Structure formats: C-alpha cells, structure tokens
Amino acid sequence: MASLNDYLFISGLLFAIGLAGVIIRRNIIVIFMCLELMLAAASLTLVAFSRFHASSESTLPHYDGQVFVFFIITVAAAEVAVGLAIIVALYRARQTINVEDLTSMRG
C-alpha cells in the first residue's frame, strides 16, 4: 500500500513538471496544459491528505479533500472553456500561438 509520502512525492513531481513547462515552453497550448497539470497535482495532494487524515474520535472517513477536488474540477472545466476560447481568438487575430509573438497588446 502506498503511503502519504508516496502520493506527496508524485504530486510534487507533477507540480514541478507543470511549473517547468510553464517557465520553459513558448507554445501557449503547452503552457495551458502545464497549468492544468499543476492543478491536477494540487488536487492529488488534497485527496491524499483527505485519505490519510486519521481521526481518533470518528471511524467515518473525511471527505473534505474530495469535495474540494470536485470544486477544483468544476473550476478547471470553466477555465478550459474560457482559456481555449481566448487561445482561439488570439490565434485568429495573430495567426500564431507562440507566446513571444503575443507580447504586444496592439493588433
């Protein structure tokens, strides 16, 4: 059985990969996917802490982390819809998805 440290290590690794992708990559779609990877890492951490949170006064499991993850997934779905709409609008206006070419706000 995996321990809490195993889950936290995987979550930290996913977050680090996502952060490196956001910092290093120049393609806006890849950056967007890396942001979603970071969000998934945070969700994994919440579920892991919720799963391994031991309460001596109650035998019922705590589902606080799972409830937070449900809201995170809901917000992520809205973020994907809005984010992809913005990316498509930028592509139509500039004909590029390279971040370096999108630095100017002038058309």
Number of C-alpha atoms within 10 A of each C-alpha: 4 6 9 14 10 12 17 18 12 14 22 17 14 20 21 16 17 24 16 13 20 19 11 10 14 15 15 18 16 15 20 18 15 23 19 18 20 22 19 20 23 19 20 21 21 19 20 20 17 18 16 12 14 13 10 7 6 8 8 9 12 16 13 14 18 18 14 15 20 13 12 16 15 11 12 17 13 12 14 14 11 12 15 15 12 12 16 15 12 14 14 11 10 13 11 16 18 15 13 11 11 15 8 7 5 5 6
